[in-house]
Amino acid sequence: MYCRYREISPVCVGKNRALTPKESTKEHLIPKYLMKDAKFKARWQLTFNASDEPNVDISCYKCNNLKNQMADVPFAWKLQYLNQYGISIKSKRSLTRSLTFDPALQLTHDEKEKVLQCVLRGNFYKINDTDARFEFHHIAVFTRKGCVLEVTQQKRKLPRKLKKAIC
């Protein structure tokens, strides 16, 4: 068996060889948390459960870990975007070396660490062929051709109970 991302993943250990049983993991194409949402299932007319056959495939541990709670298609887009602009995610060190920052950005070491974490673990939103947005833990990173142009801290939403108490 081979990892389903071996053609586009820069970290996949199954790229040139079959996976061993230790390296392979069960992967959910649509994350389990989305499959629990009745509105989501109704919108896409899904009749199967999260762990049923159409939603489960095999991937290597590293790819599955990087995918986090992303759906399959956005994750594949993220891998293609990173490959297209030479951003290596094999390790944190290679990511640090391959990711470029706009000279106008004045980021501290801690802020750069948060950007790296956001690119590595965050959700991916493709804006167009050259522009993308990564979001992770209330941080948004805007990139153009693989270069970080903007980093924003998103406002946290108040829980409903707290909103009602304030109003």
C-alpha positions in Angstrom: 0.0 0.0 0.0 1.1 3.5 -0.7 0.1 6.8 0.9 -2.6 8.6 -1.1 -0.6 11.8 -1.1 2.7 10.3 -2.3 2.6 12.2 -5.6 2.3 15.7 -4.1 3.6 15.3 -0.5 7.1 16.5 0.2 7.1 14.5 3.5 5.5 11.3 2.6 7.7 8.3 3.4 5.7 6.1 0.9 6.9 8.2 -2.1 9.3 5.6 -3.5 8.4 2.5 -1.5 5.3 0.8 0.0 4.3 1.7 3.5 5.0 -0.7 6.4 2.2 -1.5 8.7 3.7 0.8 11.4 3.8 3.8 9.0 0.3 3.5 7.7 -2.7 5.0 9.4 -6.4 5.1 8.8 -7.3 8.5 7.4 -10.7 10.2 7.2 -11.2 12.1 3.9 -13.9 14.2 5.5 -12.9 14.9 9.2 -15.0 13.2 11.8 -16.1 16.5 13.4 -17.7 17.6 10.2 -19.4 14.2 9.7 -21.0 14.6 13.1 -22.7 17.9 11.9 -26.2 17.0 10.6 -26.4 20.3 8.6 -23.1 19.5 6.8 -24.2 15.9 6.0 -27.6 17.2 4.7 -26.0 20.0 2.6 -23.7 17.5 0.8 -26.3 14.7 0.9 -24.0 12.3 2.7 -25.6 9.1 3.8 -22.6 7.2 5.2 -20.9 7.6 8.7 -17.5 9.0 9.5 -15.7 5.7 9.6 -17.6 4.0 6.7 -15.7 2.8 3.6 -16.2 5.8 1.3 -14.7 8.2 3.9 -11.7 6.1 4.9 -8.4 5.6 3.1 -4.7 4.9 4.0 -2.0 7.5 4.4 1.3 7.7 6.1 1.5 8.9 9.7 3.3 12.1 8.7 0.7 13.2 6.1 -2.2 12.3 8.3 -0.7 14.3 11.2 -0.1 17.3 8.9 -3.6 17.1 7.5 -4.9 17.7 11.1 -8.7 18.4 10.8 -8.6 19.5 7.2 -10.8 18.0 4.5 -9.0 16.0 1.7 -9.2 18.5 -1.1 -8.0 21.6 0.7 -5.1 19.6 2.1 -4.1 18.5 -1.4 -4.3 22.1 -2.5 -2.0 23.1 0.4 0.6 20.5 -0.5 0.5 21.6 -4.2 0.9 25.3 -3.2 3.8 24.5 -0.9 5.5 22.4 -3.6 4.9 25.0 -6.3 6.8 27.7 -4.4 9.5 25.5 -3.0 8.3 25.6 0.7 9.7 22.5 2.4 7.8 21.0 5.3 10.0 18.0 5.9 11.1 19.5 9.2 10.7 22.7 11.1 14.3 23.6 10.1 13.6 23.1 6.4 10.4 25.2 6.7 12.4 28.0 8.4 14.9 28.0 5.6 12.5 27.8 2.7 9.8 30.3 3.8 10.5 33.9 2.9 9.1 37.0 4.6 8.4 40.4 3.1 11.2 42.8 4.2 8.6 45.3 5.4 7.4 42.8 8.0 9.0 43.4 11.4 8.4 40.2 13.3 9.9 39.0 16.6 11.3 35.5 16.9 8.1 34.4 18.7 5.9 35.8 16.0 7.9 34.0 13.3 7.5 30.8 15.3 3.7 31.3 15.3 3.8 31.9 11.5 5.7 28.7 10.9 3.2 26.8 13.1 0.4 28.4 11.2 1.8 27.4 7.8 2.6 23.9 9.0 -0.5 23.0 10.9 -3.1 25.6 9.8 -6.1 25.4 7.5 -5.4 26.5 4.0 -7.5 28.8 1.8 -6.5 29.2 -1.8 -7.4 32.7 -3.0 -5.9 32.4 -6.6 -2.9 30.7 -8.2 -0.4 32.9 -6.4 -2.2 33.9 -3.2 -3.1 31.8 -0.2 -4.2 32.2 3.4 -3.3 30.0 6.3 -5.3 30.1 9.6 -4.4 28.5 12.9 -5.4 29.4 16.5 -6.6 33.0 15.7 -3.6 33.8 13.5 -3.9 34.4 9.8 -1.0 34.4 7.4 -1.4 35.8 3.9 1.2 34.6 1.3 1.9 35.5 -2.3 4.1 33.1 -4.3 5.2 31.5 -1.1 6.3 34.8 0.5 4.7 35.9 3.8 3.2 39.4 3.2 0.8 39.8 6.1 0.3 38.3 9.6 -2.9 39.2 11.5 -4.3 38.3 14.9 -8.0 37.5 14.5 -10.4 38.6 17.1 -11.7 35.8 19.2 -15.5 35.3 19.3 -17.2 35.4 22.6 -19.1 32.3 23.7 -22.9 32.6 23.5 -23.3 32.3 27.3 -20.8 35.2 27.8 -22.5 37.3 25.2 -25.9 36.8 26.9 -24.4 37.7 30.3 -22.9 40.9 29.0 -26.1 42.0 27.2 
